[in-house]
């Protein structure tokens, strides 16, 4: 199966560190610590930029400035991107979309659907249907 163009187009958005090979060792350590906190907390709907900053022992503004300088993204956008990436990985599976929304840290499935559609141009259910169709074997009739 050819690579999914949606995933390829979003790689830079979801993994801005791929576009920043010039990072110093201390910046890489910082990003690794930050990513670890985000992964551990991404299913928590109360996880905020303030909580991420506190976990790193810095102010919210300092974290935003540092992260934007290193990745080009705000803390909020980075956290949101990680949540949506996890959702993309879960959508082909059997979990109901409402459960996926909760697993990735959204308080409501309607807010999840709105944010997903804004980022990817399709609702989670439309994306799931498209992915399901793309994985079907070719050359076989459905009857």
Buried (B, 14 or more C-beta within 10 A) or exposed (E): EEEEEBEEEBEEBBBBBEEBEEBEEEBEEBBEEBEEBBEEBBBEBEBBBEBBBBBBEBEBEEBBBBBBEBBBBBBEBBBBBBBBBBBBEBBEEEBEBBEBBBBBBBEEBEEBBEBBBEBBEBBBEBBBEBBEEEEEEEEEEEE
